Amino acid sequence: PGDEVLIPEPCFVSYGPSARFAGGEVVHVPTHVENDFQVTAADIEPYITGRSKVLFLGYPNNPTGAVLRRDTLQEIARLVVDHDLMVVSDEIYDQLIYGTAHERGHVCVPTVEGLRRRTVLIGGFSKNYAMTGWRIGFACAPEPLLQAMHKVHQYMIMSAPTMAQEGAIAALRESRENVEDMRQSYDERRRTIVEGLNDAGLPTFEPEGAFYCFPDITSTGMSSEDFAQTLLKEEQVACVPGTAFGPSGEGYVRCSYATGLADIDEAISRIDRFATRHRE
């Protein structure tokens, strides 16, 4: 209790509550569009105190679609080692990367020098393999940590169903081409929605991973919450207020492109009409 968990945000909504559930104190580390929503060592260092124990990384990122580059991670690794921190790295979207990030390849956090013995790697099958309903994932960590995790897991979860485990094995062994086809399809949708939102006057950072984009809606003069609620009411288009992912999400909303191109085109048309009507 009282140990601090550094969480870059905007971030997935469960990170903070999970840390608090374990008795930790959450310290939010803002990221910014000017740096492609990457968290850097310079962003993190001012928030480190004598009680800091864990740095949480979630890249490719939900909600921004940001991807961490190796040089950025190398700087973070030096900071982690200097301050004797552990890292929890959520890499559930690691195969869904695009553009130059795909050309470079995903950088798995434990492969960065200094982080192998300091990282709990979290992965799963819901995103890369579209197995959301199977509820199966995995964690890789140093042996002493795994032993402690087993104690909790044994009495809270027991084990994943055998059917789900067999499905996960089949996905790993036999679905490489299917995953690549899905990635290419997402890439087409990504480019379509980013172009459409920019054309609608909502500046949108080009995501390099996952299947979300994070348009800037400040030109409408509305808060993130008001924008999302009013868009749903007036145009029947659903998005998530940026503030759901942390305080620095104000001024943004999260849009998912995990749907068909026809639906994306229709949503963009409605968002364009809505933004034009409400723009100051």
C-alpha positions, 0 to 999 in steps of 0.5 A: 500500500502506498507504492506509486504506479506511473501510468502514461495517459491517455490510456486504457480505462482499466489500468488505474483501477487495477493499480488501486485495487492492488493498493497502489497510488496512481500517478498520471503522466500526460502525453501529447500529440506533439510527440505522437502521444509517445511517453518519453523519459523526459515526461516520466522523470518529473513524476518519479518519487521515492515511492515509485515502484512500477511504470505501466506502458500500453503500446500500441496504445488504446485510445490514441493508436500511438506506438513507442519507437525503440530509441524512445524505449531505450531512454525509458529503460535507462530511467527505469534501471536508474530508479529501480522500477518494474515495468508492466507492458500491455502489448495486446495490439502488437500485431496490429501496426501500420505504416512506418511502424509496421516497416520497423516492426513491433518493439517488445519491451522486454527485448530492450536492454535492461528491461528483460528482468524488470518487465511483466509482459501482458498479451492476449488473443482478443485483438490480434486474433479477434477472439474477444469472447474467448477471454484468454490471455497470458503474462510473461515475467521473471520467475519470482513475480510469476510465483506471486501471481500464481497465488492470486490467479489460483484462487481468483481465476483457477484456469482458462477453459480447455476449449479456449486454450485449444483455440488460442494454440490453433490461432498461434500455429495456423492463423498468420495469413488471417492476421495479416489479411485483417491487419491490411483491412484495418490499415485501409479503414485507418487511412479512410477514417483519418482522412475523413476526420481531417477533411471534416475539420477535426485534426486527427493524429495518424495512429500507427497501431491498434484500431482507434483514432483520437480526433481533436474536437476543440474547434467545436467549442464542446467538451469531450463529454458533451461532444460524445453525448450530443453526437450520439443524440443528434447523429446516432454515431457513438464515440468515447469521450477522451476524458474516459482515458485520463485528464489529458484526453480532454479535447479529444474523442476516441473513434474505433475503425473496427467496422466496415468501410461503408459504416465508416464512410457514413459515420464520417459524413454524419460527424462532418455535418455535426461538426459544421453545425456546432463549430464556433 
